Amino acid sequence: EMENRMNRLMRACCDLGDRNPIISVHDQGAGGNGNVLKEIVEPAGAVYDIRKVYVGDSTLSVLEIWGAEYQENNALLIRPSDEKLFQEIADRENCPIRILGEVTGDGKVVVHDSQNGSTPVDLPLELVLGKMPQKTFVD
């Protein structure tokens, strides 16, 4: 059922043509939030509040939330000016959404924990995703 709701939301946005509020979509697979939320904003960077992620257990640690893999979950980029429109469509389709953060343009992924004021992740994206040293395998 949740996948159908999400598909209806995506379809409704696509049907808007040039007014589609979605800039980019990234399905969440292996690596969970820690993977998808870095990749969707590369190379621009973003800041996120980890406590805005829907969780069923409020005792989960930042690491557990950041690394958790979810079914029928996508990351989307939408323009701040389209947030209201997107929320209205999501409400109509009974599809829960969360605005987790914003694109910063500083080339870093920063994760804040609004529960305790800490910043557990503050990394340059080029080192995390792009310019990692190549591993050499020898037979």
Stockholm file with secondary structure:
# STOCKHOLM 1.0

chainA/1-139         EMENRMNRLMRACCDLGDRNPIISVHDQGAGGNGNVLKEIVEPAGAVYDIRKVYVGDSTLSVLEIWGAEYQENNALLIRPSDEKLFQEIADRENCPIRILGEVTGDGKVVVHDSQNGSTPVDLPLELVLGKMPQKTFVD
#=GR chainA/1-139 SS CHHHHHHHHHHHHHTTGGGCCEEEEEECCTTHHHHHHHHTTTTTCEEEEGGGSCCSCTTCCHHHHHHCCCSSCEEEEECGGGHHHHHHHHHHTTCCCCCCEEECSSSEEEEEETTTTEEEEEEEHIIIIICCCCCCCCC
#=GC SS_cons         CHHHHHHHHHHHHHTTGGGCCEEEEEECCTTHHHHHHHHTTTTTCEEEEGGGSCCSCTTCCHHHHHHCCCSSCEEEEECGGGHHHHHHHHHHTTCCCCCCEEECSSSEEEEEETTTTEEEEEEEHIIIIICCCCCCCCC
//
